[in-house]
Amino acid sequence: MIADEGRRRTRRWLVPALLIVGWLAVGGVGGPFAGKLSGVAENDDAAFLPASAEATEVADLQKRFHDSGAVPAVVVAERSGGITPADQEFLESAADRIVGVPGVAGPVTPPVPAPDGAAAQFVVPVAADVNPGDVVPDVRAALADPPAGLTVLVTGPAGTIADLVEAFAGIDGLLLLVAGAVVALILVLVYRSPVLPVLVLTSAVFALGLASLVVYLLADHDVFALNGQSQGILFILVFGAATDYALLLVSRFREELRDTEDRYRAIRVAWRATLEPIAASAGTVILGLLCLLLSDLNSNRSLGPVAAIGIAAALLASTTFLPATLALTGRGAFWPFRPTLGSAHPEAGGLWGRIARAVGARPRVTWLAATALLLVGVAFVPQLKASGTAQSDVFLTPVDSVAGQEALARHFPAGAGSPTVIVADADRLDAVVAAARDVPGVSQVAPLPGPDGAPAEVDGLAQVEAVLAAPADSPEAMTTVQRLRDAVHAVPGADAKVGGRTAIQYDAQRISERDRAVIIPVVLVVIFAVLALLLRALVAPLLLIATVVLSFGATMGVSALVFNHVFHFPGADPAVPLFAFVFLVALGIDYNIFLMTRVREEATRSGTRAGTLRGLAVTGGVITSAGVVLAATFAALAVLPILFLAQIAFIVAFGVLLDTTVVRSLLVPALTIEVGRTVWWPSRLARGDDQRQCSPYHASRHSTTRAG
């Protein structure tokens, strides 16, 4: 007997110790890969190309005409008083130097003066098999020290890619620093302990290391494409989710420590009680994110598995490493405010106990008022401008590629640096050229010449370049591309297709609109299925989804007001509402899962009304803390000077706070009380006695809530 007891005691600390050692090994191997992700990230057009679109077809056909597939960088020089002979000499010598820059493919075109004489430009071809972010800085260095008064900038597709690479440079260290600092501060304020934040942050760091290792290997083997946006969102999701799951476990562990002296028993009860909601929450987010695989955009499709891997790693670390550390540290994790055996449960008698009593006193008034408040936000949704923005508006800080594009627009046909490409049957070349020239907004049209000066012909196809009057990344240029496609498609027998930089952006925006119509309904169906299985009911999932969708609408309405009148953003990409929906609905359902699983647990003992109030009281603090943590970590994305990420940061941060403070705290519990036990239909809870009382133990433990 003594030997058996000894072995049992040994297993109680040995298993947690082995788990911790295992995670230390994972952290040691995977940790460095968080800093290596930038090495396999792609931020060029290929990372965002629509998989099946006319622009993609043209890009493939262009390779027949250009073996190199070079990406153009456009050098533009500008002087207000006019280009001088010294300026021209400097540009010509710089062009000769640039030819020797590693990564430059082939000859550099001679400088071409602008019609007004105040500018000149030339094109530098960057090899397709190198990252423009590695080449353009050397090109810019070769253009340093121009004559006084001459402004020289590098723009074009290669210049834009290089500026994107620079914007995402250091993303790993910067986001980790900001997110880690925010999470640590919030945890210290919530638990007033210097120990617990270290354990939670260590768990999040290990989760990020595991996720980074898996994502790196898959991206390096071309299983999916990783870009800077996905990388940033991965870091934020892992930190936010790992902390959320940790807060739920830690809160239940502290609760159990007040009722049992044995810390191992306390962590076992807490782990079993929180495993189902944490796993359901993670599963809901993972399935919601994987719905992005239905997108036809590479950037959207790749985010799905990347972010899903991050959530899975956060789930694994939060349900293995963290419980192991809590088991070994016990009450010491909460030092200096350790929960003692038999001490009062502050959750039900504090702020959230009072909120629960207020909701219970007037549930109908509560849910009507909360709904009215959310509908006010929904009313402003039509003000959201999500039809797309110019690529130059992507950056929130001044960059050379944007300034260079503006200089080109002042002195040349604005689309000269990125002509629109038409590929058509060579026998119908003249008719295609004539049709393109008649399109409003097209400045110049010319066939691509071959070595002999005649139009090049490959496999019976010819290529035409159309220079647009508007900047290549502008909404006006995309309207011209649409008209151009209508015109050349109408040429009989030409089988003409229109591509190029503007067409890629146009197709991406149209496909984003299609993705919203396809993916959003699928996400709702998936989340409903998960909730139905978790809550063993059909009415409750419908109620929860309706409240979260209402919250999403209110968030987008408020965001529209803030974007238009506070930040003065030029608009938003069509993908912004889709990403916002996936994140907010999946993450918003998270908090409802945390609440309603506890409500269901309590309802089996004391009925739906008392169970709802008890569930709200005991989970209010932890869920609100989790919401604040996730909102703060997503807000950290705003440190990156990219319009898309800044908008996602605000939308998710505001939406999560709205979910935790209004939807989960007021609307959902009030509606649950109003609907009554029918909310659990068709499970047995819907047929039970909603007025049954607690057991003596349960009554004494929960007396504060029952009194409410």
N, C-alpha and C positions, 0 to 999 in steps of 0.2 A: 504494500500500500504506500509506504513512504517513498519507495523507488518510483512508483507510478506518479505520485504527486510531484516528485522532483522532475521527472521527464515532462510532465505537463507544464510546470513552471518554466522549464527551459525552452519548450516550444513557444511559449507566450512571448518571450523576448527574442528568441532566435529567428523566428519568421520575419518579424519587422526588421531586424538587423540585416538579414539577407536581402530583403527588398531594398533597403537603403544602399547597401553595397552594390546591388545590381544597377540601381539608378545612378550611382556615382560613376559606374563604368559607362553607362549610356551618356551621361553628361560629358565625360572625358572624351568620348569618341565623337559625339554629335555636336557638342558645343561649338567647336571651331567652324563648323559648316554654316552657322548663322552668318558669319562674316564672309563666307565664300559664295553665298547665293548671288551676289551681284555679278560674279564671274560667269554665271550661266543664264543671267537675265538678258532678254532681248527687248530693246525699246524702239526698234525700227518699225517700218510699216508692216513687215511680215508678221510681227507679233500681234497686230491688230486686224490684219486682213480678213475680210469675210471669206469663208471657205468656198462658197459657191455663189459667185457674183460676176457680173460682166467685167468689172475691173480686174478681178483675179484671172479670168480667162485671157484678157489682153496682156497682163503681166507675164503669163506663161508663153503667149505667142511672141512677145517682144524678144524673148531669149533666142529665137531663131534669127533675129536680125542683129543682135548684139551678144556675142559670145560671153563678153565680160559681165553683162548685166549691171554695169556700174551705176552707183547712186550719185547724182550730181550735187556738188557744192557750188553755189554761185557767189563769186566775189564781186562786190559792188563798191565803187569808190565815188565819193561825192564832194564837190567843192562849190560853195554858194556863188563864187565869182566865175566859175567855169574851170574845166580841167586844163591845166597848163602843160607845156611840153615836159617839164620836170616831173609832173604827175604821171604822164604817159610813160616816160622812161622808167620811173619807179615801178609801175605796174608790169611793164614788159620784163624787167629784170626779176621781179617777184614771181612772175609766171614761170620763168626759166628755173628759179630755185625750187618752186613747188613740184616740178616734175620729178625731182629727186627725193621727195618725201615718201617714206615707206607707206604703202597702201594706196598711193595714187596710181590709177590704172590708165596708162596711155598718155597721149599728148594733151596739153592744156590749150584751150582755144585762145587766140590773141584777144587782147582787150578790145571791146566794141564800144565806141562812144555813143552817148545818148543823143537823140535828135536835138535837145536843147543845149548840148555841149557842157552841161553842168555835172555830168556823171559818166562813168564807164563801167563795164562789167565783163567778166570772163568766167567760163565754167571749168571746174576742176572735177574730173571723174574719179570717184572713190570706189575702189574694188569691192565687188559684191561679197567677197568672202572675208572681209574684215569689218570690224565695228567702226562706223564713222566717228564714234566717240574717241577712238584711238588715233584717228588721222586728222580730224579737223583742228584740234589744238595745235598740231605741228604746222598746219596750213596757216592758222592765225599767227603763229610765231614768225613764219616767213614773211608775213605782211606787217610786222612790227616796225615802228619808227618811220612812218610815211612822212612826206614833206609837210611842213607846218600848214595847218588849215585844211588838209585833206583827211576825210573820214573814210576808213576802209573797214568793211564788215563782211562776214561770211554768212550766207543764208542758204536758201534752197533746202531740199529734203535732207541732205547730209548735215547741214548746219543745224536744222531743227532737231535731228536725232542726237547730235552731239550735245546740244543744250539740254535735252531730256536726260541724257546720261549723266550730265553734270548735276542736274536737279536731284537725281536719285542717288548721287554719290554720297556715301556715308550714311545711307538710310538705316543700315543695321545699328550702328552705334548711336545715332541721334534718337531714333525711335525707342530703342531699348532704354536709353538714359531717361527720356521724358516719361515713358510709360512706367518704368520702374519707380521713378521718384514719386509719381502721382499715386500709384498703388500703395507704396510704402506709407505715404502721408495719410491716406484715407484709413489704412489698417490701424495705424497708431492711434488715430482719432477715435475709431470705432471700438477697438479692444483695449486701448490704453496700455499696451504691452509692447516692449521692444523685441520680445522673442518671437511672437507669432508672425509678424510681418516677414521676418527672415525665413521662417519655415514655408510660408505661402509663396514668397518670391522665389525661393529655391525650387519649389515645385514647378512654378511657371517657367523658370529658366531651363530646367531639365526637359519640360514639355517642348519648349521652343527648340532645344538642341535636337531632340528626337525628330520633330517635324522638319527641321532644316536638313537633317541628314537624309530623310526619305525624299523630300522634295528635290534636293540637290541631285541625288542619284537618278531620280526619274527624269528630271529636266536634262541632265547631262546625257542621258541615253535617249533623248528625243521622244519620251513617252508623252510629254506635253510641253508647251512653251511657257516659260516663266517671264513675266515682265515686271517693271518697277512697281506698278500699281498693285499687282498681286502680291509682290514681296512685302510691301508696306502693310497691306491688309492682313497678311498672314501673321506678321509680328503682333499687330494689335489684337487680332482675334484670339491668338494663343494666350496672350497675357490677360485679356479681359475674361475669356471663358475659364481659364484655369483659376483665376481669382474668384469668379462667381461660384464655381463648383466648390472651391475651398471654403468660401464663406458659409455655404449651406451645411457642409460637413462640420465645420468648426462650431457653428451655432448649435447644432444638435448635440455635438460632443459636450459642449459646456452645459447644455441643458441636462444631459444624462449624468454628468459629474455631480450635479446637485442632488441626485436621487440614488446614486450608488457610490460606494467607496472604492470599488475595484475599477481602476482606469482601463484595464483590458476589456472588462465587460462593457464599460461605457462606450469605448470606441467601437466594439463589436455591434452594440445596439444602434449607435449613431450611423455606422457604415451601412448596416442592413436597412435602416429607415430612409437613408438618403440615396442609396444606390439606384433605386428605381426612378425617382424624379430626375436625378442627375443624368442617368443613362438615357432616359426618355428625352430630356432637354437636349443632350448632345446628339441623339439620334435625329431629333426633329431638325436641328440646325444642319447636320450633315446631309440629310435627305433634301432639305430645302436648297442647300448649296449645290448639290449634285444635279438639281434640276437645270442649272446653268449649262450642263452638257447639251441641252436641247438648243442652245444658242448656235447661230451660224457665224458668230464672230470669234476669232481665235482668242482674243483677250478675255471674253466672257467665259468661253468654254474652259480655258485653262484655270481661271479663278476657282471654278467649282471644285475640282479635285485638290487643288493647292490648299484652299481654305478648309475643306473637309478633312484633309490630313492633319491640319493644325488643331481642329476641334477634337479629333480622335486622340491626338497626343495629349491634349489638355485633359481629356476624360481619363486616360490611362494613368497619368501622373497624379491626378487628384483622387483617384480611387485606390492607388497602391502606395506610392511614395508618401503622400501626405498622411494617410492613416497610420502608416508605419512610424513616422516621426512623432505623431501625436500619441501613439501607444507608448512610445519610450519616454517621452517628456511628460506625459500626463498633465497634471494641474500646473506644472512648471511652465507650460507653454503660455499660460495666461498671467505669469508673474508681471507685476506685483499684486494684481487683483485676482487671486486664484479663487475659483468657485469651490465652496466648501460643502461637505455633505449636509443635507438638510436645510441649506440656505434657501431663501425665497427666490422664486422665479420672477425676475423683474419684468419679463416680457409682457405678461398679461396685466400687470398693474401700472405700467408706465404710460408713455405717450400712446403706444399702439393699443394698449388696453382701453384708453379713453376714446381713441378713434373707433375701435370696434364697438364700443357701447353707443357712440353717436350714430354709427351706421345702423346698428340694430334697432335704435329708437325710431328712426325715420328712413327706412330703406327706400320707399318709393320716392320721396323727395330727393334723396341722395342720388339715385340713378338717373332721375329726370334732370337734375341740375348738372350732373357730370356729362350726360349726353348733350345737353344744350350747349355746354361749354365747348365740347369737341366739335359740334356742328358749326359753331362760329368759325373755327379754324378751317373746316372743310369748305366753307363758303369762299375762301380765297384761293382754292386750288386752280381755278381758271387763270389766275395771274402768273402761274408758273410757266416760264419760257424754257421749254425743253425740246426745242426743234433743232438744236445744234448750234455750235459756235465756230468761229474761224479758228484754225489751228494756232494762229498767233495769239489767241486769247487763252490758250492752255496755260501759259505762264503767268504767275501773279507778281513776278519781279522782272525788271528789265533784262532782256537777253539780246545778244547780237543778232540772232536769226530773225527776231521780230523787227528790230530796228532796220536790218538789211532789207527785209521784205517791204517795209514802208518806204525806204529809199528807192527801191526798184519801182514801186508804184508811182513815185513822184516824177520819174524821168523816163521810164520805159513802159511799154504795155505790161500791166501788172503781173500777168501770168507768164512773162518771158522766161523766168527761171525754171518753171515747172510746166512745160507745155502739155496740153491734153493730147493723148495718143489715140489714133484711129487705125485699126487693122481691118483690111477689107480685101476682097477678091481683086487681084491685080488687073483683070480685064475690065473692071468697073471703076478704076482709079479716078478717071476724069470726072465721072458723074458724082463720086463721093466727095472729091475736092470742091466741085461746084456747089453741092448741097451744103457743105460745111461753111463755105464762104458767105452764104446767104443768111446764116444764123446770126441774129442780133447778139452782140457781146463777144463775137469772135473777131480778133484783130488781124491775125495772119494765119494763112494755111499753106503748107508746103509739104510735098512728098519727101520722104527720107531718101537722099541720094545714095547711089551705089558708088563703087570705085571709079566708074567711068562718067560719073556726073548724072547719068540717067536715073529715074526712080528705081530704088532697090526692089528686087523681087525674089522672094524665098518661098518655095513650095506653092507657087501660085498666089502668094499673098503680097500685098504692099502695105507700107506703113506711112501714115500721114501725121504730121505734127500740127496742132492748132493752138496758137497763142491766144489766150483769153484777155479781154480788156480789164477784167477785175482781178484782184489778187487770187492766187490759186486756192487759198484756203478760206475764201470768203463765201458767205451765203449767196452772193450775186454770181460767183463763179459756178457754184453748184446748180443754180437755176439755169445757167448757160449750158452746162453739161447735159441737163435733162432735155433742153431744146435741141442740142446737138445730136443726142441719141435719137430723138424723134425724127430728125431730118435725115440722118444717114441710114437709119433702119428702113426708111421709106424708099431707098434706092433699090430698084428691083435687081435681084441676083447678086448684090454686093456682099451680103452676109456680113455687114459692117458691125464692128464692136468698138465701143469707146471706153478707154481706160486712162491711166495716168493718176497723178496725185489727187487731183480734184475729184475724179470719178471714184477713187478708193474711199475718200471721205464721204462722198454722197451715198455710195452703196452701204457704208458702215452705218450711217444714220438711218437709212431706210430699213436696214435689217434690224437695227436696235428697236425700231417701232414694231416690227413683226415679232421680235423676241418678247416684248412686253405682252402682246396678245396671246402668245403661246405659253410662256413660262409661268406667268402669274396664276392662271387657273390651275395648272399642274401643281404648283406649290401649295395652293389652298387644299387641293384634294389630298396631297401627301400629308399635310399637317393634320387634317381632319382624321385621316386613318390612324395616325400615331396617337392622337388624343382619344379617339374612340377605344383603342386597345388599352391605353393606360388607365383611363377613367371608367372603362367598362360601361360606357353610356353613349348615347347619341345626342341628347339634348345639350348637355354641358359642352361638348366640342363645338357645336354650332354657335352657342352663346359666346364662347371664348373667341372663336374666329371672328365673329361679328364685331366684338369689342376691339380686337386688335386692328381689323381693317378700318374701323372708324378712327382709331388712334392714328393709323398711317395717313388717312386723309387729312386729319387735322394737322399733323406734322408737316405734310407737304404744303398745306395752305400757309402755315406760319413761315415755313422756309421760303416760299415765294415772296412774301412780304419782306423778309430779312434780306434775301438776295437782291431784290429790286430796289429797295429803299434805304437799306443800311450799308450793305457791302457794295452796291451798285455793280453787281456782276453783269457781264454782257448777255448771259443766258446760261443754258446747261445742255450737256450732251443728252441725247435721248436715252442713253444707258443709265443715267442718274436715277430716274424713277424706278427702273427695274432693280438696280442694286439696292436702292433704298428699301424697296418692298421686300426683297429676299432677306435682307439683314433685319429690318424692323419687325416683320411678321414672325420670322423664325425666333429672333431674340425676344420679342415681346411675348410670344407664346411661352418662352422659357419661364418668365416670372409668373405667368398664370399656371404653368405646370407646378412650379414650386409651391404656389398657394393652394391649388385645388387638390393636389395629392395629399397635402396635410389636412385640408378640409374634409376630404373623403375619409381619411384615417380617423379623424375626430368624429365625423358623422356616424360612423359605424357604432360608436359608443354612446353618443349623446344626441343624435338627431341632426338634421341638416342645419337648422337655425343656430343652435349652440355650437355645432361643429364649425360652421362658417366663421362665427365670431372668434372662437378659440383659434382657428387656423390663421385668421387675419392678425390676431394679437401676437401670436408667437412667431410668425414669419415676417411681420411687418418690418422690424428692424433689419434683419439679415437681407431681405429682398431689396429694401431701399438702399442698403449699403452696396449690394451687388450692382444695382442699377447705377449708382453714383460712380462706382469703379469702372464699369463698362463705358459709361458716358465719358468719363475722363480719359480713358485710354483711347477711345475713338477720337476724341477731341485732339489728341496728340498728333493725329494725321495732318492737322492744319499747319504743323511746322514745316511741311514740305510745300514748296511754292508752286503747287499744281492745282489748277482750278477744280478739276474733277474730285481730287482727294479732299480739298477744302470743303466742297459742298457735301460730300459724303460724310465728312467729319461732323459738320453741323447737323445734318439731317438725323444721323444715327444718335448722336449725343442728345439732341433735344427730344427725339422720339422715345428713346429709352427712358429719359427722365419723366416724360409725359406718361408712359406706360406704368412706371413704378409708383408715381405719385397720384395719378388720377384714375387710370384704368384698373390697375390691380388693387389699389387701396380703397377705392370708393365704388366704381362702376360694377366690377365683377362681384364683389361680396354682396352689394345691395341687390343686384339682379338675382343672385343665387338665393337670397332670402325671399325675394318677391316670388320667384318661381316655386320655391319650396322643394320638397323631395322629388318632384317631377323632373328636376334637373338631372337626376341619376337614371332616368328611364333609358332602356328597359331593364336595368339591373335590379337586384333584389332590394337595394337601398330605396328605390322609388316606391316599393310596396311596404316598406317598414313603418314602424311607429315613429313619426318625426318628433314626438314629444317625450320619448323615453329618457330616463335619467341616467347619470353616470353611476358607476360603481362607487362605493365609499372612498376607495383610494383615488379614483379619477376625479371624484367630486372635490375632495380636499385639495388636490393638486391644481384643479382648474376653477376653484371657487370664484376667483375674481371675474373671469369671463362669464360664468353662468349668472353671476349677479347682474352683469350688463345685459 
